[in-house]
Amino acid sequence: MRSFVAAVAGGLTGVVVSFVCAVFVSVFPVGFANSYGALVFHGIDISGLIVKPQFTVVKLLLGFVYAFVTGFVIGGVFSYCYNVTDKSVR
């Protein structure tokens, strides 16, 4: 597996997930996020964590950069670990 390609794929996946999340947060009301969060986290009340979103272009773009970097690192580490274990198994 080519590590750089896997890292870029991970980064792009992070950006797509961040974009979809930003669209959902901007479209659905805060109450929906609270209900959805309670379903995802098995009934835990996360209402204290949810605040009304305040979007700016800079925050949105910075979030995309952070999502790409995080996905890039995760994809690179995954690819490295895959390559190491693949060689040891053969």
Residue, then its C-alpha position, 0 to 999 in steps of 0.5 A: m500500500r502506498s503510504f502517501v496515497a493512503a494518507v491523502a485519501g484519509g485527509l480527503t475523507g476527513v474534509v468530506v466528513s467535516f463538510v457534511c457535518a457543517v451542512f448538517v449543523s447549519v441546516f438542522p436545529v440544535g434540538f435535532a443535534n441533541s436528539y441525534g447525539a443521545l441516540v449515537f451515545h446511547g442515551i447520554d445527555i450531551s445537551g451541555l456540549i451543544v451550543k448554537p453554531q457560529f459559522t465564519v468562513v475562516k473557522l470553516l476553512l480552518g476546520f477543513v485544514y484540521a480535518f485534512v491534517t488529522g485524516f492525513v496522519i491517520g491514513g499515513v499511520f494506518s498505511y505504515c502499520y498495514n505495510v509492516t504487518d503485511k511483510s511480517v505475515r508473509 
